[in-house]
Amino acid sequence: MNKHTAAIRKAQAAFAGAAEAMGVSGEEDVQELVEEARYGKQQAGTGGMEEALRELKMKRHMKM
């Protein structure tokens, strides 16, 4: 294993479970986060990615 492969595996291990911890479970959730971060909250200056994640979690709880 070369140093690049080792670095990628280390990053993968560090991020393991991050999506689940944030409440992101599929492509739709990821796309929504990207769109909110790119076009919505950040440009409006009202919270950015952290606010988008909070709102996504709230929406997911309401669906259940």
C-alpha positions as CSV (number, residue, x, y, z in Angstrom):
1,M,0.0,0.0,0.0
2,N,1.4,3.4,-1.0
3,K,1.2,6.6,1.0
4,H,-1.8,7.9,-1.1
5,T,-3.8,4.8,-0.5
6,A,-3.0,4.9,3.2
7,A,-4.2,8.5,3.3
8,I,-7.5,7.7,1.6
9,R,-8.1,4.8,3.9
10,K,-7.4,7.0,6.9
11,A,-9.8,9.6,5.7
12,Q,-12.5,7.0,5.0
13,A,-12.1,5.7,8.6
14,A,-12.3,9.2,10.0
15,F,-15.6,9.9,8.1
16,A,-17.2,6.5,8.7
17,G,-20.6,7.1,10.2
18,A,-20.6,10.9,9.7
19,A,-23.5,10.9,7.3
20,E,-25.6,8.8,9.7
21,A,-24.7,11.1,12.6
22,M,-25.9,14.1,10.6
23,G,-29.1,12.4,9.5
24,V,-28.2,12.1,5.9
25,S,-29.3,8.8,4.5
26,G,-29.6,9.1,0.7
27,E,-29.0,11.0,-2.5
28,E,-32.0,13.2,-1.9
29,D,-30.6,14.4,1.5
30,V,-27.2,15.1,0.0
31,Q,-28.7,17.0,-3.0
32,E,-30.8,19.1,-0.6
33,L,-27.8,20.0,1.5
34,V,-25.7,20.9,-1.5
35,E,-28.5,23.1,-3.0
36,E,-29.1,24.8,0.3
37,A,-25.5,25.5,0.9
38,R,-24.8,26.6,-2.6
39,Y,-27.9,28.7,-3.4
40,G,-29.9,29.3,-0.2
41,K,-28.7,29.9,3.3
42,Q,-25.1,30.9,2.5
43,Q,-26.0,33.6,0.1
44,A,-28.7,35.0,2.4
45,G,-26.1,35.0,5.2
46,T,-28.4,33.2,7.6
47,G,-26.5,30.2,8.9
48,G,-24.9,28.4,6.0
49,M,-24.3,24.6,6.2
50,E,-24.9,24.2,9.9
51,E,-28.4,25.7,9.6
52,A,-29.1,23.6,6.5
53,L,-28.1,20.5,8.4
54,R,-30.4,21.5,11.4
55,E,-33.3,22.1,9.0
56,L,-32.7,18.8,7.2
57,K,-32.8,16.9,10.5
58,M,-36.0,18.6,11.5
59,K,-37.6,17.8,8.1
60,R,-36.6,14.1,8.5
61,H,-38.2,13.9,12.0
62,M,-41.4,15.4,10.7
63,K,-41.6,12.7,7.9
64,M,-41.6,9.9,10.4
